Amino acid sequence: MEKLYESLGISRPVFSFAEGILEGLAQRFAEIDRMAEYNQLKVIKAMQESRVSAECFQSSSGYGYNDIGRDTLEEVYARTFHTEAALVRPQITCGTHALALALSANLRPGDEMLSVSGKPYDTLEEVIGIRPSCGSLAEYRISYSQVDLLEDGSFDYDGIRKAIGPNTKLVEIQRSKGYQTRPTLSVAQIGEAIAFIKKINPDIICMVDNCYGEFVEELEPSDVGADMVVGSLIKNPGGGLAPIGGYVAGTKACIERCAYRLTSPGLGREVGASLGVMQSFYQGFFLAPTVTACALKGAIFAANVYEMLGFKVVPDGTEDRHDIIQAVEFGFPEGVIAFCEGIQAAAPVDSYVTPEPWAMPGYDSDVIMAAGAFVQGSSIELSADGPIKPPYAVYFQGGLTWPHAKLGIMMSLQRLYEKGYVKLPC
Ligand SMILES: *Cc1c(COP(=O)(O)O)cnc(C)c1O
């Protein structure tokens, strides 16, 4: 084994250091396997109850009327998330699109959107109009306000009470940390916040940005009162196989409005051809619980490796997990770049290219991204990215298999070691 690692470029000190870290993680990994088992059963049960059949994998074209595969898949999602309905489509191009859809479908001029988990994900800034943009919610006279999380990462209940006004129509909660170093919110915390908000005004729509959170815990935010959960199929629920897509699962009324917005008033969910992607959507969703578990193992391994080397990691090496993202704060840009180079070098695809920071659309600083993915930009596949700005943190996620996640982290350490940014016992 060590020889094979060596032939892939992993030196002896890195190999020994990694193996040493792993010895302490057996118990954690067993707990993750247990979670995967629970969520795997949940998905199988939903597929059985929805009577998924081989017919569901047929392709439809044109209008896509009576597409049984599409309609049944939406039933599978609704049963898994325990919601009344779901919209799961290749026509929803990504997570940002799914979130923009859920927001624009459910807000009207004069309404206010309130984020209670601080600044939303970077790409939502233009959707909302925090950074002015063409077609933003702000242009449609939908206002926005925000309550930051407290210092310790918990909800600011006093602040939320004060911020809710007569025009507050929708509250957004972002489960995952995104490009921030705050802790990720647990489903239990999200449930408490929703209960608090509904007590003030039961008509407020509670929407959770569920990106990266699916199948990490036994419960999803929709189990604790969320009216809508929203996510991307090139993250956890696509299981690495979905080539595109996003989903919104929630109440019948919310999902109906999303469908009318996605296609058109009157047409709603009746149209939308599935264009041959159905088998990958089903099979990816089937694999998603175990794929998520592999990604989680990688995140925990990375946390323990870099924590041992003295870097700040969020979450830390022992904390419970609520999403698959691992942040490592290097404090200097070269650390972020070397880490990403290592992840890239471990990939099955495009391993020979060197990632470089660039000005990506939707982000306000240069961003470096490492991904040698089968699906472009897929971040349930092993990937790492980081904005080149203080505190120079890298955000690492994914790994369709645990051995690949392990190799990626070892390779990142190898790069940092070669460049002299870390010292290892020999
Ligand atoms: C990835 C992500 C998004 C956006 O999803 P894309 O598919 O990249 O558009 C939104 N919110 C959070 C928390 C995310 O992690």
The ligand as an SDF file (V2000), in Angstrom:
LIG
                    3D

 15 15  0  0  0  0  0  0  0  0999 V2000
  -23.2870   25.8360   -3.1750 C   0  0  0  0  0  0  0  0  0  0  0  0
  -24.1920   26.6540   -2.3740 C   0  0  0  0  0  0  0  0  0  0  0  0
  -25.1490   27.4540   -2.9740 C   0  0  0  0  0  0  0  0  0  0  0  0
  -25.2540   27.6270   -4.4570 C   0  0  0  0  0  0  0  0  0  0  0  0
  -25.2920   26.4450   -5.1790 O   0  0  0  0  0  0  0  0  0  0  0  0
  -24.6980   26.4020   -6.6680 P   0  0  0  0  0  0  0  0  0  0  0  0
  -25.1060   25.0560   -7.1600 O   0  0  0  0  0  0  0  0  0  0  0  0
  -23.2240   26.5710   -6.5680 O   0  0  0  0  0  0  0  0  0  0  0  0
  -25.3220   27.5050   -7.4250 O   0  0  0  0  0  0  0  0  0  0  0  0
  -25.9940   28.1540   -2.1380 C   0  0  0  0  0  0  0  0  0  0  0  0
  -25.8960   28.0800   -0.8140 N   0  0  0  0  0  0  0  0  0  0  0  0
  -24.9760   27.3260   -0.2040 C   0  0  0  0  0  0  0  0  0  0  0  0
  -24.9100   27.2770    1.2870 C   0  0  0  0  0  0  0  0  0  0  0  0
  -24.0910   26.5850   -0.9640 C   0  0  0  0  0  0  0  0  0  0  0  0
  -23.1900   25.8280   -0.3680 O   0  0  0  0  0  0  0  0  0  0  0  0
  1  2  1  0
  2  3  1  0
  2 14  2  0
  3  4  1  0
  3 10  2  0
  4  5  1  0
  5  6  1  0
  6  7  2  0
  6  8  1  0
  6  9  1  0
 10 11  1  0
 11 12  2  0
 12 13  1  0
 12 14  1  0
 14 15  1  0
M  END
$$$$
